[in-house]
């Protein structure tokens, strides 16, 4: 009997030991998975990682840089609405490096806080922003330092910086005050790719350039040059911009009320016009894909920028195409999120917060109003549903709780919404 008891005890000990080891093994596997390094390949095109363009400037001049606490305030707001990837524009100013510090601090302070960055570098031609003659075939002497700063930050914050972008709309020719030829962008992209090969940058870091769809070959043939073909082959993905809102004035082929649409309700007419705007944006991205296919280049394409301003006192407002208001902005925002999910493309929507420095000389200028939030932290109509769900409860900007614009009064908002003009009116005004 005593031997039987000893045998039972021995069996029980073995069972518990094996069970404990199996549990520890499962926990170890779970921990390894949770600690797995996230790469650009994992997050771009992944609908669980919403992307947005970010600038935290709250004043009419970038001379006043946002503080780390202000940046953390913004990071909490964006994280609450499931934003997980931010796009920045330069590294010569303090905002980019301070934002990375803010994210690292938040990762330590808040369990499960997750945010990644597409780090932008600003690239200019020779004599850009000076009174000297521009040379678009030569680059600014400042570009090398800009790239060096980006490399240093990518190495200092490898858990956060997942993409470096060489230039912002630096090749498109309407950027007359600073654009460069594609070979300049190619030079720096190749430099960064070489550093990945030598181990001086992470091999998982993706390199791109963020530019207008036309600059990526989706527009006029003047952009179809050998250097662009080499650039497309060199980047890890193409970051393309599309702005239908601007073309409600410059190329309104999709804009207005067409034919029998005049018989529909006002809101239905607006919905149809905004759906056409979304299709127009998609067609511009598709034009880049078609050009790449002709070249035999197979690379992902993601949307580096697209957006819709909520106000304009000039060509997109009441005296122009009547395109800008919070209602239309909301339709475009949600349409683009749906489209990007369906096409498995990241969309760095432009932009998170209004930035009054963008057109400091004209307080009513559209560039100041592309944000989904106002400067003082009010959520525009596109985000009212998130306010209703309590997503922003307890969060503030500039000390203000996150509330709705128009005090949440939709009727008051709609009073300021204008119908797109009749198609023949647009033609007459050209």
VEXMISE-161809 format. One record per residue (C-alpha): residue number from 1; x, y, z. Coordinates in steps of 0.5 Angstrom, whole numbers, padded with zeros to 4 digits, m for minus. Layout:
N
 seq  east north    up
 NUM     X     Y     Z
...
This chain:
430
 seq  east north    up
   1  0000  0000  0000
   2  0006  0005  0002
   3  0009  0003 m0005
   4  0003  0005 m0009
   5  0002  0012 m0005
   6  0009  0013 m0007
   7  0008  0011 m0014
   8  0002  0016 m0014
   9  0006  0022 m0011
  10  0012  0020 m0016
  11  0007  0021 m0022
  12  0004  0027 m0019
  13  0010  0030 m0019
  14  0012  0028 m0026
  15  0005  0031 m0028
  16  0006  0038 m0025
  17  0013  0039 m0027
  18  0011  0037 m0034
  19  0005  0041 m0034
  20  0009  0047 m0031
  21  0014  0047 m0036
  22  0009  0047 m0042
  23  0006  0053 m0039
  24  0013  0056 m0038
  25  0014  0054 m0046
  26  0007  0057 m0048
  27  0009  0064 m0044
  28  0016  0064 m0047
  29  0013  0063 m0054
  30  0007  0069 m0053
  31  0013  0073 m0050
  32  0017  0072 m0056
  33  0011  0074 m0060
  34  0010  0080 m0057
  35  0017  0082 m0057
  36  0018  0081 m0064
  37  0021  0087 m0068
  38  0016  0090 m0072
  39  0018  0093 m0079
  40  0016  0097 m0084
  41  0014  0091 m0088
  42  0009  0089 m0082
  43  0006  0096 m0081
  44  0005  0099 m0088
  45 m0001  0097 m0092
  46 m0004  0094 m0085
  47 m0011  0096 m0083
  48 m0009  0095 m0076
  49 m0004  0101 m0076
  50 m0007  0107 m0079
  51 m0002  0113 m0081
  52 m0003  0120 m0081
  53  0002  0126 m0083
  54  0003  0130 m0077
  55  0006  0137 m0075
  56  0005  0139 m0068
  57  0006  0147 m0069
  58  0001  0151 m0065
  59  0003  0158 m0067
  60  0003  0162 m0073
  61  0011  0161 m0074
  62  0015  0155 m0073
  63  0020  0159 m0069
  64  0016  0157 m0063
  65  0017  0149 m0063
  66  0012  0145 m0059
  67  0015  0142 m0053
  68  0016  0135 m0051
  69  0010  0135 m0046
  70  0005  0138 m0052
  71  0008  0133 m0057
  72  0006  0127 m0052
  73 m0001  0131 m0051
  74 m0002  0130 m0059
  75  0001  0123 m0059
  76 m0004  0121 m0053
  77 m0010  0124 m0058
  78 m0007  0120 m0064
  79 m0006  0113 m0060
  80 m0013  0114 m0058
  81 m0016  0114 m0065
  82 m0012  0108 m0067
  83 m0006  0112 m0071
  84  0000  0108 m0070
  85  0004  0111 m0076
  86  0006  0118 m0076
  87  0010  0122 m0082
  88  0014  0128 m0081
  89  0017  0132 m0086
  90  0024  0135 m0084
  91  0030  0134 m0078
  92  0033  0140 m0078
  93  0028  0143 m0073
  94  0027  0140 m0066
  95  0020  0137 m0067
  96  0022  0131 m0070
  97  0027  0129 m0065
  98  0023  0131 m0059
  99  0017  0127 m0062
 100  0022  0121 m0062
 101  0024  0123 m0055
 102  0016  0124 m0053
 103  0014  0117 m0056
 104  0020  0113 m0052
 105  0018  0116 m0046
 106  0010  0114 m0047
 107  0012  0107 m0049
 108  0015  0107 m0042
 109  0010  0110 m0038
 110  0004  0107 m0042
 111  0003  0099 m0042
 112  0002  0098 m0049
 113  0003  0104 m0052
 114  0005  0103 m0060
 115  0007  0109 m0065
 116  0012  0108 m0071
 117  0015  0114 m0075
 118  0016  0115 m0082
 119  0022  0120 m0082
 120  0022  0126 m0087
 121  0028  0129 m0089
 122  0027  0136 m0093
 123  0031  0136 m0100
 124  0032  0143 m0104
 125  0036  0145 m0110
 126  0042  0150 m0110
 127  0040  0157 m0107
 128  0033  0155 m0105
 129  0029  0160 m0100
 130  0035  0165 m0102
 131  0035  0171 m0107
 132  0040  0168 m0111
 133  0039  0165 m0118
 134  0036  0157 m0117
 135  0039  0152 m0120
 136  0034  0146 m0120
 137  0040  0141 m0123
 138  0044  0142 m0117
 139  0043  0141 m0110
 140  0043  0145 m0103
 141  0049  0144 m0099
 142  0045  0143 m0093
 143  0042  0137 m0096
 144  0048  0132 m0093
 145  0047  0135 m0086
 146  0039  0133 m0087
 147  0041  0126 m0089
 148  0046  0125 m0083
 149  0041  0128 m0078
 150  0036  0123 m0080
 151  0041  0117 m0080
 152  0043  0119 m0073
 153  0036  0119 m0071
 154  0034  0112 m0074
 155  0040  0109 m0071
 156  0038  0112 m0064
 157  0031  0110 m0064
 158  0031  0104 m0068
 159  0024  0101 m0065
 160  0021  0107 m0067
 161  0023  0110 m0074
 162  0021  0105 m0079
 163  0022  0109 m0086
 164  0026  0115 m0088
 165  0023  0119 m0094
 166  0028  0123 m0098
 167  0025  0129 m0100
 168  0018  0132 m0099
 169  0015  0134 m0106
 170  0022  0135 m0108
 171  0021  0133 m0115
 172  0015  0136 m0118
 173  0016  0142 m0122
 174  0011  0146 m0119
 175  0015  0147 m0113
 176  0018  0152 m0116
 177  0022  0155 m0110
 178  0026  0149 m0109
 179  0025  0142 m0113
 180  0031  0138 m0115
 181  0032  0133 m0121
 182  0030  0126 m0119
 183  0038  0124 m0120
 184  0039  0128 m0113
 185  0034  0124 m0110
 186  0037  0118 m0113
 187  0043  0119 m0110
 188  0041  0120 m0103
 189  0036  0114 m0103
 190  0042  0110 m0106
 191  0047  0112 m0100
 192  0042  0110 m0095
 193  0041  0103 m0098
 194  0048  0102 m0098
 195  0048  0104 m0091
 196  0043  0098 m0090
 197  0048  0093 m0094
 198  0054  0095 m0089
 199  0050  0095 m0083
 200  0050  0102 m0081
 201  0043  0102 m0082
 202  0038  0097 m0080
 203  0036  0092 m0086
 204  0029  0093 m0084
 205  0029  0100 m0085
 206  0025  0102 m0091
 207  0027  0108 m0096
 208  0023  0112 m0100
 209  0021  0119 m0103
 210  0015  0122 m0102
 211  0012  0126 m0108
 212  0006  0128 m0112
 213  0003  0122 m0117
 214  0006  0126 m0123
 215  0013  0126 m0120
 216  0012  0118 m0120
 217  0011  0118 m0127
 218  0003  0118 m0127
 219  0003  0125 m0130
 220  0006  0128 m0136
 221  0012  0125 m0140
 222  0017  0130 m0138
 223  0017  0126 m0131
 224  0019  0120 m0135
 225  0027  0120 m0135
 226  0032  0115 m0133
 227  0033  0117 m0127
 228  0026  0116 m0124
 229  0026  0109 m0127
 230  0033  0108 m0123
 231  0029  0111 m0117
 232  0023  0107 m0117
 233  0028  0101 m0117
 234  0032  0103 m0111
 235  0026  0105 m0106
 236  0023  0100 m0102
 237  0016  0103 m0104
 238  0013  0109 m0107
 239  0010  0114 m0103
 240  0005  0118 m0108
 241  0001  0124 m0106
 242 m0006  0126 m0109
 243 m0010  0132 m0108
 244 m0017  0132 m0111
 245 m0019  0138 m0107
 246 m0014  0142 m0111
 247 m0016  0140 m0117
 248 m0023  0142 m0116
 249 m0020  0149 m0118
 250 m0014  0147 m0123
 251 m0017  0141 m0126
 252 m0025  0140 m0124
 253 m0026  0134 m0129
 254 m0030  0131 m0123
 255 m0032  0136 m0119
 256 m0039  0139 m0120
 257 m0047  0137 m0120
 258 m0048  0133 m0127
 259 m0054  0133 m0131
 260 m0060  0130 m0127
 261 m0056  0130 m0121
 262 m0060  0137 m0120
 263 m0066  0133 m0118
 264 m0063  0130 m0112
 265 m0063  0133 m0105
 266 m0057  0137 m0103
 267 m0053  0132 m0099
 268 m0054  0127 m0104
 269 m0051  0132 m0109
 270 m0045  0133 m0105
 271 m0044  0125 m0103
 272 m0044  0124 m0111
 273 m0039  0129 m0112
 274 m0034  0127 m0106
 275 m0035  0120 m0109
 276 m0032  0122 m0115
 277 m0027  0126 m0112
 278 m0025  0119 m0108
 279 m0025  0116 m0115
 280 m0020  0121 m0118
 281 m0015  0120 m0112
 282 m0015  0113 m0113
 283 m0014  0114 m0121
 284 m0008  0118 m0120
 285 m0005  0113 m0115
 286 m0007  0107 m0121
 287 m0003  0112 m0126
 288  0003  0111 m0122
 289  0002  0103 m0122
 290  0001  0103 m0129
 291  0007  0107 m0130
 292  0011  0102 m0126
 293  0008  0096 m0129
 294  0010  0099 m0136
 295  0017  0099 m0133
 296  0017  0092 m0130
 297  0018  0095 m0123
 298  0014  0091 m0118
 299  0014  0095 m0111
 300  0009  0097 m0106
 301  0005  0104 m0107
 302  0003  0107 m0101
 303 m0001  0114 m0100
 304  0004  0119 m0097
 305 m0001  0125 m0097
 306 m0008  0126 m0099
 307 m0013  0131 m0095
 308 m0019  0136 m0096
 309 m0019  0143 m0092
 310 m0025  0145 m0088
 311 m0024  0152 m0090
 312 m0022  0157 m0095
 313 m0023  0164 m0096
 314 m0020  0164 m0104
 315 m0020  0159 m0110
 316 m0023  0153 m0106
 317 m0028  0157 m0102
 318 m0035  0161 m0103
 319 m0031  0165 m0108
 320 m0029  0159 m0112
 321 m0030  0152 m0113
 322 m0034  0151 m0106
 323 m0030  0145 m0104
 324 m0028  0146 m0097
 325 m0032  0145 m0091
 326 m0032  0140 m0085
 327 m0038  0136 m0088
 328 m0034  0135 m0095
 329 m0028  0134 m0091
 330 m0031  0128 m0087
 331 m0034  0124 m0093
 332 m0027  0125 m0096
 333 m0023  0122 m0090
 334 m0028  0116 m0089
 335 m0028  0115 m0096
 336 m0020  0114 m0097
 337 m0020  0110 m0090
 338 m0025  0105 m0094
 339 m0021  0105 m0100
 340 m0014  0104 m0097
 341 m0017  0098 m0093
 342 m0019  0095 m0099
 343 m0013  0096 m0103
 344 m0008  0094 m0097
 345 m0005  0101 m0098
 346 m0003  0105 m0092
 347 m0006  0113 m0093
 348 m0002  0118 m0089
 349 m0008  0122 m0089
 350 m0006  0130 m0089
 351 m0007  0132 m0083
 352 m0008  0131 m0076
 353 m0008  0138 m0073
 354 m0009  0145 m0076
 355 m0003  0148 m0077
 356 m0003  0156 m0077
 357  0004  0157 m0080
 358  0002  0154 m0086
 359 m0001  0160 m0089
 360  0001  0165 m0083
 361  0000  0171 m0088
 362 m0007  0169 m0090
 363 m0011  0167 m0083
 364 m0017  0164 m0088
 365 m0012  0160 m0093
 366 m0014  0153 m0094
 367 m0007  0151 m0092
 368 m0008  0152 m0085
 369 m0015  0148 m0084
 370 m0013  0141 m0087
 371 m0013  0138 m0080
 372 m0018  0133 m0077
 373 m0017  0137 m0070
 374 m0017  0145 m0069
 375 m0011  0148 m0066
 376 m0015  0148 m0059
 377 m0017  0141 m0060
 378 m0024  0141 m0062
 379 m0025  0135 m0066
 380 m0028  0136 m0073
 381 m0034  0133 m0076
 382 m0030  0127 m0079
 383 m0029  0125 m0072
 384 m0035  0127 m0068
 385 m0037  0119 m0068
 386 m0030  0118 m0064
 387 m0032  0123 m0059
 388 m0039  0120 m0058
 389 m0036  0114 m0056
 390 m0031  0117 m0051
 391 m0025  0115 m0055
 392 m0022  0122 m0052
 393 m0025  0122 m0045
 394 m0019  0125 m0040
 395 m0015  0127 m0046
 396 m0013  0135 m0047
 397 m0010  0139 m0052
 398 m0007  0146 m0050
 399 m0011  0145 m0043
 400 m0018  0144 m0047
 401 m0022  0137 m0047
 402 m0023  0134 m0054
 403 m0030  0136 m0056
 404 m0034  0137 m0062
 405 m0033  0143 m0067
 406 m0040  0147 m0067
 407 m0042  0145 m0060
 408 m0044  0138 m0064
 409 m0050  0142 m0067
 410 m0050  0138 m0074
 411 m0055  0143 m0077
 412 m0051  0149 m0075
 413 m0045  0146 m0079
 414 m0049  0144 m0085
 415 m0051  0152 m0085
 416 m0044  0153 m0088
 417 m0044  0147 m0093
 418 m0044  0150 m0100
 419 m0047  0146 m0106
 420 m0041  0144 m0111
 421 m0043  0149 m0117
 422 m0047  0146 m0123
 423 m0042  0143 m0129
 424 m0043  0149 m0134
 425 m0042  0154 m0129
 426 m0035  0151 m0128
 427 m0034  0151 m0135
 428 m0036  0159 m0136
 429 m0031  0161 m0130
 430 m0025  0158 m0133
